[in-house]
Amino acid sequence: MDLQDTFYVMGIVYMAIMFILMIVAVFVAISIKKKINAIHDTIEQKLHKVTEIIAAGQAVADATKKVFGKDK
């Protein structure tokens, strides 16, 4: 095996390893994106629930003001 053949083999091995690592990096990026989107959706759902609770509390406060006649 000549020196030239050795460098060809090293280049082919290097390119194959880099190709595999690139594919793995793409799958990791997709996985991370899915997890971030899931966290984002969960936060939005919780914020929506908090908004509903605040709106319900405001409705109770308004009804209380009307009942006791203390509109300011």
C-alpha positions as CSV (number, residue, x, y, z in Angstrom):
1,M,0.0,0.0,0.0
2,D,1.5,3.3,-1.1
3,L,1.4,6.6,0.8
4,Q,-1.1,7.9,-1.7
5,D,-3.5,5.0,-1.0
6,T,-3.1,5.5,2.7
7,F,-4.2,9.2,2.3
8,Y,-7.2,8.1,0.1
9,V,-8.3,5.7,2.8
10,M,-7.9,8.2,5.5
11,G,-9.9,10.7,3.5
12,I,-12.7,8.3,2.8
13,V,-12.9,7.3,6.5
14,Y,-12.9,10.9,7.6
15,M,-15.7,11.8,5.1
16,A,-17.8,8.8,6.2
17,I,-17.4,9.7,9.8
18,M,-18.3,13.4,9.2
19,F,-21.3,12.3,7.1
20,I,-22.6,10.1,9.9
21,L,-22.0,12.9,12.5
22,M,-23.9,15.4,10.2
23,I,-26.9,13.1,10.0
24,V,-26.8,12.6,13.8
25,A,-26.6,16.4,14.3
26,V,-29.7,16.9,12.2
27,F,-31.7,14.3,14.1
28,V,-30.6,15.9,17.4
29,A,-31.6,19.3,16.2
30,I,-35.0,18.0,15.2
31,S,-35.4,16.3,18.6
32,I,-34.5,19.4,20.5
33,K,-36.9,21.5,18.4
34,K,-39.8,19.1,19.2
35,K,-39.0,19.3,22.9
36,I,-38.8,23.1,22.8
37,N,-42.2,23.3,21.0
38,A,-43.7,20.9,23.6
39,I,-42.5,23.2,26.4
40,H,-43.8,26.2,24.6
41,D,-47.2,24.7,24.1
42,T,-47.3,23.7,27.8
43,I,-46.4,27.3,28.9
44,E,-49.1,28.7,26.6
45,Q,-51.7,26.3,28.0
46,K,-50.8,27.4,31.6
47,L,-50.9,31.0,30.7
48,H,-54.3,30.6,29.1
49,K,-55.6,28.9,32.4
50,V,-54.1,31.8,34.4
51,T,-55.9,34.3,32.1
52,E,-59.2,32.5,32.6
53,I,-58.7,32.5,36.4
54,I,-58.0,36.3,36.3
55,A,-61.0,36.9,34.1
56,A,-63.2,34.9,36.5
57,G,-61.9,36.8,39.4
58,Q,-62.6,40.1,37.7
59,A,-66.1,38.9,37.0
60,V,-66.6,38.0,40.7
61,A,-65.2,41.4,41.7
62,D,-67.5,43.2,39.3
63,A,-70.6,41.3,40.6
64,T,-69.6,42.0,44.2
65,K,-69.3,45.7,43.4
66,K,-72.8,45.7,41.8
67,V,-74.3,43.8,44.7
68,F,-72.9,46.1,47.4
69,G,-73.2,49.2,45.3
70,K,-69.6,50.4,45.6
71,D,-68.8,51.3,42.0
72,K,-65.8,53.6,41.9
